[in-house]
Amino acid sequence: MVQAYILIQTEVGKAAAVAGEIKDFQGVLSAEDVTGPYDVIVRAEADNVDQLGKMVVAKIQNVEGITRTLTCPVVHL
């Protein structure tokens, strides 16, 4: 199992709607709108890195209002 934080920038005023839509996606553990350089932070999991990438590219990046994403896989050192 691979987990990651996905940092999302949105169009002005779209953070709550984006977080609300993404939180219901399969594999999404949480989706919160935040302040700072990013507007939404998502915690997600998938069986492997390829499935995580497919989730980000095919699902999350297609949500209306998203302008940029940054995926940060969790590592266990």
N, C-alpha and C positions, 0 to 999 in steps of 0.2 A: 504494500500500500504506500502510495506517495501522497504527501500533503504539501500544500503551498498556500502562500498568501498572494492574492492578486490585487494589486494596487490599481485603482481606476480613476482616470480623470474624465469628467463629464462636461457637457455644455452647461452654461449657467442655469441654475434652477432645476436641473434634472437629477440630482443625486438621489433624492428620496425615491423617485420613480424607478431609477435604475436598480437601486438596492432592493426595492420591493419586488421587482421582476426576477432578479437573479436569485434571490433567497429560495425560490421554489424549484430551482434546477436540481436535477439528480447529481449528487456528489458535492453539493454546496453545503457546508456545515454552518456557515453564518455569512451574512452580508450586512454591513453597517455603513451608514453615511457618517463621514467624519469631516473635520476641518483640517486645513493645512494644504500642502501641495497636491494631495490626492483627495478625491471627493467620496470615494467608496473603497472600503477594504473588505475583501472576500477571503474566507478560509475555505478551501476546497480539498477534496481527496479523490484519488482515482487509483486503479489497480497498478498502473505504471506511468512512466513519463509520457509515452505516446498518447495514452488516453487523456492525460491531463492536458496536453497540448491541443488535442482535438476538442476538448471541452472549451478551452479558452478561445480558439480560433473559430470553431463552428457555432458555438452557442453564445458565449459571453460577449465576444467582439461584435456580434450581430445585434445586440440590444441597442435600440434607438437612444441616442443621447450620449453614447460613449465616444470619447475622442482619442483615448490612449489607454493602454494597459501595460503593466509591468508584473511579470510572474516571478515570484520568489519562492523556489522550492525549499521546504524545511529539510535541514540536514541534522543528523545525530552524530556529533563528534565524540 
